[in-house]
Amino acid sequence: MVWTYYGHEGDTDRLLDLRDDVVGSIGDGVDEDEFHRAVTRYSSEHWSSVANAQMRAVLAGSLEQQLDRAELFGELPARAAAPDPQLVAKVARHWFSRQQSGRHDPARV
């Protein structure tokens, strides 16, 4: 997961360039120890955030709405426990290339 904070001042291209550089470096390969630390931290934060019934319902509703599979909520612990750093690098190379970076292109509007 890559977080970028924007304070609504200045040029967003600098942030997008930085994001692209970071994700591009992930595409070059992922240090397995650092990867597993990040997965452990993210998993802990995730499960802490959905500890109450309301947040579980929100997550299940989101999975149902976006993927038509609310039951994924129950599968998340097993999926989060078995990540593949090589797959993360592959996804970063494919989905976060400059062509797929999510930048707004006024010419395409």
N, CA, C and O atoms as a GROMACS GRO file, in nm:
protein
  436
    1MET      N    1   0.084  -0.115   0.000
    1MET     CA    2   0.000   0.000   0.000
    1MET      C    3   0.090   0.123   0.000
    1MET      O    4   0.186   0.131   0.077
    2VAL      N    5   0.058   0.216  -0.085
    2VAL     CA    6   0.134   0.341  -0.094
    2VAL      C    7   0.041   0.454  -0.055
    2VAL      O    8  -0.065   0.472  -0.115
    3TRP      N    9   0.080   0.532   0.046
    3TRP     CA   10   0.000   0.646   0.093
    3TRP      C   11   0.064   0.774   0.045
    3TRP      O   12   0.186   0.791   0.056
    4THR      N   13  -0.016   0.862  -0.009
    4THR     CA   14   0.029   0.995  -0.047
    4THR      C   15  -0.067   1.095   0.012
    4THR      O   16  -0.188   1.086  -0.010
    5TYR      N   17  -0.015   1.190   0.087
    5TYR     CA   18  -0.100   1.292   0.148
    5TYR      C   19  -0.086   1.422   0.070
    5TYR      O   20   0.025   1.465   0.036
    6TYR      N   21  -0.198   1.485   0.043
    6TYR     CA   22  -0.201   1.607  -0.036
    6TYR      C   23  -0.273   1.714   0.044
    6TYR      O   24  -0.388   1.695   0.083
    7GLY      N   25  -0.206   1.826   0.068
    7GLY     CA   26  -0.263   1.934   0.148
    7GLY      C   27  -0.341   2.036   0.069
    7GLY      O   28  -0.365   2.146   0.119
    8HIS      N   29  -0.380   2.003  -0.054
    8HIS     CA   30  -0.462   2.091  -0.138
    8HIS      C   31  -0.392   2.221  -0.177
    8HIS      O   32  -0.457   2.319  -0.211
    9GLU      N   33  -0.262   2.222  -0.172
    9GLU     CA   34  -0.187   2.338  -0.218
    9GLU      C   35  -0.076   2.290  -0.310
    9GLU      O   36  -0.013   2.187  -0.284
   10GLY      N   37  -0.052   2.364  -0.415
   10GLY     CA   38   0.060   2.331  -0.501
   10GLY      C   39   0.022   2.232  -0.610
   10GLY      O   40  -0.095   2.203  -0.634
   11ASP      N   41   0.126   2.182  -0.674
   11ASP     CA   42   0.112   2.098  -0.792
   11ASP      C   43   0.108   1.950  -0.752
   11ASP      O   44   0.200   1.900  -0.686
   12THR      N   45   0.003   1.880  -0.791
   12THR     CA   46  -0.009   1.738  -0.757
   12THR      C   47   0.084   1.651  -0.840
   12THR      O   48   0.109   1.536  -0.804
   13ASP      N   49   0.136   1.702  -0.951
   13ASP     CA   50   0.224   1.621  -1.034
   13ASP      C   51   0.348   1.575  -0.957
   13ASP      O   52   0.398   1.464  -0.981
   14ARG      N   53   0.398   1.658  -0.865
   14ARG     CA   54   0.514   1.616  -0.784
   14ARG      C   55   0.480   1.493  -0.701
   14ARG      O   56   0.560   1.401  -0.690
   15LEU      N   57   0.359   1.492  -0.642
   15LEU     CA   58   0.317   1.377  -0.562
   15LEU      C   59   0.296   1.254  -0.650
   15LEU      O   60   0.336   1.144  -0.613
   16LEU      N   61   0.236   1.274  -0.765
   16LEU     CA   62   0.213   1.161  -0.855
   16LEU      C   63   0.345   1.106  -0.907
   16LEU      O   64   0.360   0.984  -0.923
   17ASP      N   65   0.442   1.193  -0.935
   17ASP     CA   66   0.574   1.147  -0.978
   17ASP      C   67   0.641   1.065  -0.868
   17ASP      O   68   0.699   0.960  -0.896
   18LEU      N   69   0.632   1.113  -0.745
   18LEU     CA   70   0.689   1.040  -0.632
   18LEU      C   71   0.621   0.904  -0.616
   18LEU      O   72   0.687   0.802  -0.598
   19ARG      N   73   0.488   0.905  -0.623
   19ARG     CA   74   0.414   0.778  -0.615
   19ARG      C   75   0.458   0.682  -0.724
   19ARG      O   76   0.480   0.564  -0.698
   20ASP      N   77   0.471   0.733  -0.847
   20ASP     CA   78   0.512   0.647  -0.957
   20ASP      C   79   0.652   0.592  -0.935
   20ASP      O   80   0.679   0.476  -0.967
   21ASP      N   81   0.742   0.675  -0.880
   21ASP     CA   82   0.878   0.628  -0.852
   21ASP      C   83   0.879   0.518  -0.747
   21ASP      O   84   0.948   0.417  -0.761
   22VAL      N   85   0.801   0.538  -0.641
   22VAL     CA   86   0.795   0.437  -0.533
   22VAL      C   87   0.736   0.307  -0.586
   22VAL      O   88   0.792   0.200  -0.563
   23VAL      N   89   0.624   0.316  -0.657
   23VAL     CA   90   0.562   0.195  -0.709
   23VAL      C   91   0.652   0.132  -0.815
   23VAL      O   92   0.658   0.009  -0.826
   24GLY      N   93   0.720   0.213  -0.893
   24GLY     CA   94   0.815   0.160  -0.991
   24GLY      C   95   0.926   0.081  -0.924
   24GLY      O   96   0.968  -0.023  -0.976
   25SER      N   97   0.974   0.129  -0.809
   25SER     CA   98   1.079   0.056  -0.737
   25SER      C   99   1.024  -0.076  -0.682
   25SER      O  100   1.098  -0.174  -0.672
   26ILE      N  101   0.896  -0.079  -0.646
   26ILE     CA  102   0.834  -0.204  -0.601
   26ILE      C  103   0.832  -0.303  -0.716
   26ILE      O  104   0.852  -0.423  -0.697
   27GLY      N  105   0.807  -0.252  -0.837
   27GLY     CA  106   0.807  -0.338  -0.954
   27GLY      C  107   0.941  -0.402  -0.983
   27GLY      O  108   0.948  -0.505  -1.048
   28ASP      N  109   1.049  -0.340  -0.933
   28ASP     CA  110   1.184  -0.395  -0.951
   28ASP      C  111   1.210  -0.512  -0.856
   28ASP      O  112   1.304  -0.588  -0.877
   29GLY      N  113   1.128  -0.527  -0.754
   29GLY     CA  114   1.144  -0.636  -0.658
   29GLY      C  115   1.114  -0.587  -0.518
   29GLY      O  116   1.124  -0.468  -0.489
   30VAL      N  117   1.077  -0.679  -0.432
   30VAL     CA  118   1.037  -0.646  -0.296
   30VAL      C  119   1.125  -0.723  -0.198
   30VAL      O  120   1.140  -0.844  -0.210
   31ASP      N  121   1.183  -0.653  -0.101
   31ASP     CA  122   1.259  -0.718   0.005
   31ASP      C  123   1.161  -0.800   0.089
   31ASP      O  124   1.066  -0.745   0.145
   32GLU      N  125   1.184  -0.931   0.099
   32GLU     CA  126   1.087  -1.018   0.165
   32GLU      C  127   1.069  -0.986   0.313
   32GLU      O  128   0.956  -0.990   0.362
   33ASP      N  129   1.176  -0.953   0.385
   33ASP     CA  130   1.162  -0.920   0.527
   33ASP      C  131   1.078  -0.794   0.544
   33ASP      O  132   0.988  -0.790   0.629
   34GLU      N  133   1.107  -0.691   0.465
   34GLU     CA  134   1.030  -0.567   0.473
   34GLU      C  135   0.885  -0.592   0.430
   34GLU      O  136   0.792  -0.536   0.489
   35PHE      N  137   0.867  -0.674   0.330
   35PHE     CA  138   0.733  -0.707   0.282
   35PHE      C  139   0.651  -0.772   0.394
   35PHE      O  140   0.536  -0.734   0.417
   36HIS      N  141   0.710  -0.870   0.462
   36HIS     CA  142   0.636  -0.939   0.568
   36HIS      C  143   0.610  -0.848   0.688
   36HIS      O  144   0.507  -0.861   0.754
   37ARG      N  145   0.701  -0.755   0.717
   37ARG     CA  146   0.674  -0.656   0.822
   37ARG      C  147   0.555  -0.569   0.784
   37ARG      O  148   0.468  -0.542   0.867
   38ALA      N  149   0.551  -0.526   0.658
   38ALA     CA  150   0.440  -0.441   0.612
   38ALA      C  151   0.308  -0.518   0.615
   38ALA      O  152   0.206  -0.463   0.655
   39VAL      N  153   0.310  -0.644   0.574
   39VAL     CA  154   0.188  -0.725   0.576
   39VAL      C  155   0.140  -0.743   0.719
   39VAL      O  156   0.020  -0.734   0.746
   40THR      N  157   0.232  -0.770   0.810
   40THR     CA  158   0.194  -0.788   0.951
   40THR      C  159   0.133  -0.661   1.007
   40THR      O  160   0.031  -0.665   1.075
   41ARG      N  161   0.197  -0.546   0.978
   41ARG     CA  162   0.145  -0.418   1.027
   41ARG      C  163   0.008  -0.389   0.967
   41ARG      O  164  -0.085  -0.352   1.039
   42TYR      N  165  -0.005  -0.406   0.836
   42TYR     CA  166  -0.132  -0.378   0.770
   42TYR      C  167  -0.242  -0.471   0.821
   42TYR      O  168  -0.354  -0.427   0.847
   43SER      N  169  -0.210  -0.599   0.836
   43SER     CA  170  -0.310  -0.694   0.885
   43SER      C  171  -0.357  -0.657   1.024
   43SER      O  172  -0.476  -0.660   1.054
   44SER      N  173  -0.262  -0.621   1.110
   44SER     CA  174  -0.297  -0.581   1.246
   44SER      C  175  -0.386  -0.457   1.246
   44SER      O  176  -0.487  -0.452   1.316
   45GLU      N  177  -0.348  -0.358   1.167
   45GLU     CA  178  -0.428  -0.236   1.158
   45GLU      C  179  -0.568  -0.266   1.103
   45GLU      O  180  -0.668  -0.212   1.152
   46HIS      N  181  -0.572  -0.352   1.002
   46HIS     CA  182  -0.701  -0.385   0.940
   46HIS      C  183  -0.794  -0.452   1.041
   46HIS      O  184  -0.908  -0.410   1.057
   47TRP      N  185  -0.746  -0.555   1.108
   47TRP     CA  186  -0.832  -0.629   1.198
   47TRP      C  187  -0.868  -0.547   1.321
   47TRP      O  188  -0.975  -0.566   1.379
   48SER      N  189  -0.782  -0.456   1.362
   48SER     CA  190  -0.818  -0.365   1.471
   48SER      C  191  -0.930  -0.272   1.429
   48SER      O  192  -1.019  -0.240   1.508
   49SER      N  193  -0.926  -0.229   1.302
   49SER     CA  194  -1.027  -0.134   1.255
   49SER      C  195  -1.164  -0.198   1.234
   49SER      O  196  -1.265  -0.129   1.239
   50VAL      N  197  -1.167  -0.329   1.212
   50VAL     CA  198  -1.296  -0.394   1.190
   50VAL      C  199  -1.338  -0.478   1.311
   50VAL      O  200  -1.414  -0.573   1.297
   51ALA      N  201  -1.288  -0.441   1.428
   51ALA     CA  202  -1.318  -0.518   1.548
   51ALA      C  203  -1.464  -0.503   1.591
   51ALA      O  204  -1.518  -0.592   1.657
   52ASN      N  205  -1.526  -0.394   1.555
   52ASN     CA  206  -1.666  -0.379   1.597
   52ASN      C  207  -1.761  -0.422   1.485
   52ASN      O  208  -1.724  -0.427   1.368
   53ALA      N  209  -1.882  -0.452   1.523
   53ALA     CA  210  -1.980  -0.506   1.429
   53ALA      C  211  -2.012  -0.410   1.315
   53ALA      O  212  -2.031  -0.454   1.202
   54GLN      N  213  -2.017  -0.282   1.344
   54GLN     CA  214  -2.051  -0.185   1.240
   54GLN      C  215  -1.945  -0.186   1.130
   54GLN      O  216  -1.979  -0.186   1.011
   55MET      N  217  -1.818  -0.186   1.167
   55MET     CA  218  -1.713  -0.184   1.066
   55MET      C  219  -1.710  -0.315   0.987
   55MET      O  220  -1.681  -0.315   0.868
   56ARG      N  221  -1.740  -0.427   1.053
   56ARG     CA  222  -1.748  -0.555   0.980
   56ARG      C  223  -1.859  -0.548   0.876
   56ARG      O  224  -1.842  -0.596   0.764
   57ALA      N  225  -1.973  -0.490   0.913
   57ALA     CA  226  -2.085  -0.478   0.820
   57ALA      C  227  -2.049  -0.387   0.703
   57ALA      O  228  -2.086  -0.416   0.589
   58VAL      N  229  -1.979  -0.278   0.730
   58VAL     CA  230  -1.937  -0.186   0.624
   58VAL      C  231  -1.844  -0.258   0.527
   58VAL      O  232  -1.860  -0.246   0.405
   59LEU      N  233  -1.746  -0.332   0.579
   59LEU     CA  234  -1.652  -0.403   0.493
   59LEU      C  235  -1.725  -0.510   0.411
   59LEU      O  236  -1.702  -0.522   0.290
   60ALA      N  237  -1.811  -0.588   0.475
   60ALA     CA  238  -1.886  -0.690   0.402
   60ALA      C  239  -1.973  -0.626   0.293
   60ALA      O  240  -1.983  -0.679   0.182
   61GLY      N  241  -2.035  -0.514   0.325
   61GLY     CA  242  -2.116  -0.442   0.226
   61GLY      C  243  -2.034  -0.393   0.109
   61GLY      O  244  -2.078  -0.399  -0.006
   62SER      N  245  -1.914  -0.343   0.138
   62SER     CA  246  -1.826  -0.297   0.030
   62SER      C  247  -1.784  -0.412  -0.060
   62SER      O  248  -1.783  -0.398  -0.183
   63LEU      N  249  -1.751  -0.526  -0.001
   63LEU     CA  250  -1.713  -0.642  -0.081
   63LEU      C  251  -1.830  -0.691  -0.166
   63LEU      O  252  -1.811  -0.733  -0.280
   64GLU      N  253  -1.949  -0.686  -0.111
   64GLU     CA  254  -2.067  -0.726  -0.187
   64GLU      C  255  -2.092  -0.629  -0.302
   64GLU      O  256  -2.119  -0.670  -0.415
   65GLN      N  257  -2.083  -0.500  -0.274
   65GLN     CA  258  -2.111  -0.399  -0.375
   65GLN      C  259  -2.007  -0.402  -0.487
   65GLN      O  260  -2.044  -0.396  -0.604
   66GLN      N  261  -1.880  -0.413  -0.452
   66GLN     CA  262  -1.774  -0.401  -0.552
   66GLN      C  263  -1.744  -0.532  -0.623
   66GLN      O  264  -1.711  -0.533  -0.742
   67LEU      N  265  -1.755  -0.645  -0.551
   67LEU     CA  266  -1.713  -0.772  -0.608
   67LEU      C  267  -1.825  -0.876  -0.614
   67LEU      O  268  -1.806  -0.986  -0.665
   68ASP      N  269  -1.943  -0.840  -0.560
   68ASP     CA  270  -2.057  -0.932  -0.553
   68ASP      C  271  -2.021  -1.056  -0.473
   68ASP      O  272  -2.068  -1.166  -0.501
   69ARG      N  273  -1.934  -1.037  -0.369
   69ARG     CA  274  -1.888  -1.151  -0.287
   69ARG      C  275  -1.864  -1.106  -0.143
   69ARG      O  276  -1.749  -1.091  -0.102
   70ALA      N  277  -1.970  -1.086  -0.068
   70ALA     CA  278  -1.956  -1.046   0.072
   70ALA      C  279  -1.882  -1.152   0.152
   70ALA      O  280  -1.821  -1.120   0.254
   71GLU      N  281  -1.888  -1.278   0.108
   71GLU     CA  282  -1.822  -1.386   0.182
   71GLU      C  283  -1.670  -1.373   0.183
   71GLU      O  284  -1.602  -1.442   0.260
   72LEU      N  285  -1.615  -1.286   0.098
   72LEU     CA  286  -1.470  -1.262   0.102
   72LEU      C  287  -1.426  -1.211   0.238
   72LEU      O  288  -1.311  -1.229   0.277
   73PHE      N  289  -1.517  -1.147   0.311
   73PHE     CA  290  -1.484  -1.098   0.444
   73PHE      C  291  -1.429  -1.210   0.531
   73PHE      O  292  -1.331  -1.190   0.603
   74GLY      N  293  -1.490  -1.327   0.525
   74GLY     CA  294  -1.444  -1.442   0.603
   74GLY      C  295  -1.315  -1.501   0.551
   74GLY      O  296  -1.244  -1.570   0.625
   75GLU      N  297  -1.282  -1.477   0.424
   75GLU     CA  298  -1.160  -1.531   0.364
   75GLU      C  299  -1.039  -1.440   0.382
   75GLU      O  300  -0.926  -1.480   0.357
   76LEU      N  301  -1.064  -1.316   0.424
   76LEU     CA  302  -0.954  -1.220   0.433
   76LEU      C  303  -0.839  -1.263   0.523
   76LEU      O  304  -0.724  -1.242   0.486
   77PRO      N  305  -0.864  -1.324   0.641
   77PRO     CA  306  -0.749  -1.363   0.724
   77PRO      C  307  -0.654  -1.459   0.653
   77PRO      O  308  -0.532  -1.442   0.661
   78ALA      N  309  -0.708  -1.559   0.585
   78ALA     CA  310  -0.623  -1.656   0.514
   78ALA      C  311  -0.551  -1.589   0.397
   78ALA      O  312  -0.434  -1.616   0.372
   79ARG      N  313  -0.622  -1.503   0.326
   79ARG     CA  314  -0.559  -1.435   0.213
   79ARG      C  315  -0.450  -1.338   0.259
   79ARG      O  316  -0.346  -1.327   0.194
   80ALA      N  317  -0.474  -1.270   0.370
   80ALA     CA  318  -0.375  -1.175   0.422
   80ALA      C  319  -0.254  -1.246   0.480
   80ALA      O  320  -0.146  -1.188   0.485
   81ALA      N  321  -0.271  -1.369   0.523
   81ALA     CA  322  -0.161  -1.443   0.584
   81ALA      C  323  -0.070  -1.508   0.481
   81ALA      O  324   0.037  -1.558   0.518
   82ALA      N  325  -0.108  -1.509   0.356
   82ALA     CA  326  -0.029  -1.580   0.255
   82ALA      C  327   0.006  -1.492   0.135
   82ALA      O  328  -0.020  -1.531   0.021
   83PRO      N  329   0.063  -1.374   0.157
   83PRO     CA  330   0.096  -1.288   0.043
   83PRO      C  331   0.222  -1.337  -0.028
   83PRO      O  332   0.302  -1.413   0.028
   84ASP      N  333   0.238  -1.293  -0.148
   84ASP     CA  334   0.353  -1.333  -0.231
   84ASP      C  335   0.426  -1.207  -0.277
   84ASP      O  336   0.372  -1.132  -0.358
   85PRO      N  337   0.547  -1.181  -0.226
   85PRO     CA  338   0.616  -1.058  -0.263
   85PRO      C  339   0.646  -1.050  -0.413
   85PRO      O  340   0.648  -0.940  -0.469
   86GLN      N  341   0.669  -1.164  -0.479
   86GLN     CA  342   0.694  -1.160  -0.623
   86GLN      C  343   0.567  -1.118  -0.698
   86GLN      O  344   0.575  -1.048  -0.799
   87LEU      N  345   0.451  -1.162  -0.649
   87LEU     CA  346   0.325  -1.123  -0.712
   87LEU      C  347   0.301  -0.973  -0.694
   87LEU      O  348   0.251  -0.907  -0.786
   88VAL      N  349   0.336  -0.919  -0.577
   88VAL     CA  350   0.320  -0.776  -0.553
   88VAL      C  351   0.407  -0.698  -0.652
   88VAL      O  352   0.362  -0.598  -0.709
   89ALA      N  353   0.530  -0.742  -0.673
   89ALA     CA  354   0.618  -0.674  -0.769
   89ALA      C  355   0.560  -0.683  -0.910
   89ALA      O  356   0.564  -0.586  -0.985
   90LYS      N  357   0.506  -0.799  -0.947
   90LYS     CA  358   0.447  -0.816  -1.080
   90LYS      C  359   0.329  -0.723  -1.099
   90LYS      O  360   0.316  -0.659  -1.203
   91VAL      N  361   0.242  -0.715  -0.998
   91VAL     CA  362   0.125  -0.626  -1.007
   91VAL      C  363   0.171  -0.481  -1.017
   91VAL      O  364   0.114  -0.404  -1.094
   92ALA      N  365   0.272  -0.444  -0.940
   92ALA     CA  366   0.322  -0.306  -0.945
   92ALA      C  367   0.374  -0.274  -1.085
   92ALA      O  368   0.349  -0.166  -1.138
   93ARG      N  369   0.447  -0.367  -1.144
   93ARG     CA  370   0.499  -0.342  -1.280
   93ARG      C  371   0.386  -0.326  -1.380
   93ARG      O  372   0.394  -0.241  -1.469
   94HIS      N  373   0.281  -0.406  -1.367
   94HIS     CA  374   0.173  -0.403  -1.466
   94HIS      C  375   0.074  -0.288  -1.443
   94HIS      O  376   0.051  -0.207  -1.533
   95TRP      N  377   0.018  -0.279  -1.324
   95TRP     CA  378  -0.092  -0.186  -1.299
   95TRP      C  379  -0.047  -0.044  -1.274
   95TRP      O  380  -0.124   0.049  -1.297
   96PHE      N  381   0.075  -0.025  -1.227
   96PHE     CA  382   0.118   0.109  -1.192
   96PHE      C  383   0.223   0.162  -1.288
   96PHE      O  384   0.306   0.245  -1.251
   97SER      N  385   0.219   0.114  -1.411
   97SER     CA  386   0.306   0.170  -1.512
   97SER      C  387   0.257   0.312  -1.542
   97SER      O  388   0.146   0.348  -1.504
   98ARG      N  389   0.336   0.389  -1.609
   98ARG     CA  390   0.296   0.526  -1.642
   98ARG      C  391   0.162   0.529  -1.716
   98ARG      O  392   0.082   0.621  -1.695
   99GLN      N  393   0.137   0.430  -1.800
   99GLN     CA  394   0.013   0.428  -1.877
   99GLN      C  395  -0.108   0.397  -1.787
   99GLN      O  396  -0.220   0.434  -1.821
  100GLN      N  397  -0.087   0.331  -1.674
  100GLN     CA  398  -0.196   0.292  -1.586
  100GLN      C  399  -0.193   0.371  -1.456
  100GLN      O  400  -0.256   0.329  -1.359
  101SER      N  401  -0.123   0.483  -1.451
  101SER     CA  402  -0.096   0.549  -1.323
  101SER      C  403  -0.217   0.620  -1.262
  101SER      O  404  -0.208   0.667  -1.148
  102GLY      N  405  -0.327   0.628  -1.332
  102GLY     CA  406  -0.445   0.692  -1.276
  102GLY      C  407  -0.442   0.844  -1.289
  102GLY      O  408  -0.523   0.913  -1.229
  103ARG      N  409  -0.350   0.895  -1.367
  103ARG     CA  410  -0.344   1.039  -1.387
  103ARG      C  411  -0.457   1.084  -1.478
  103ARG      O  412  -0.498   1.014  -1.570
  104HIS      N  413  -0.506   1.202  -1.449
  104HIS     CA  414  -0.613   1.260  -1.530
  104HIS      C  415  -0.552   1.313  -1.660
  104HIS      O  416  -0.456   1.389  -1.658
  105ASP      N  417  -0.609   1.273  -1.770
  105ASP     CA  418  -0.563   1.320  -1.901
  105ASP      C  419  -0.675   1.403  -1.962
  105ASP      O  420  -0.773   1.347  -2.011
  106PRO      N  421  -0.660   1.537  -1.961
  106PRO     CA  422  -0.768   1.623  -2.014
  106PRO      C  423  -0.802   1.592  -2.158
  106PRO      O  424  -0.915   1.616  -2.201
  107ALA      N  425  -0.708   1.539  -2.234
  107ALA     CA  426  -0.734   1.509  -2.375
  107ALA      C  427  -0.832   1.392  -2.391
  107ALA      O  428  -0.893   1.376  -2.497
  108ARG      N  429  -0.847   1.312  -2.286
  108ARG     CA  430  -0.936   1.195  -2.294
  108ARG      C  431  -1.076   1.226  -2.244
  108ARG      O  432  -1.162   1.138  -2.246
  109VAL      N  433  -1.102   1.349  -2.200
  109VAL     CA  434  -1.234   1.384  -2.146
  109VAL      C  435  -1.329   1.414  -2.261
  109VAL      O  436  -1.446   1.446  -2.237
   0.00000   0.00000   0.00000
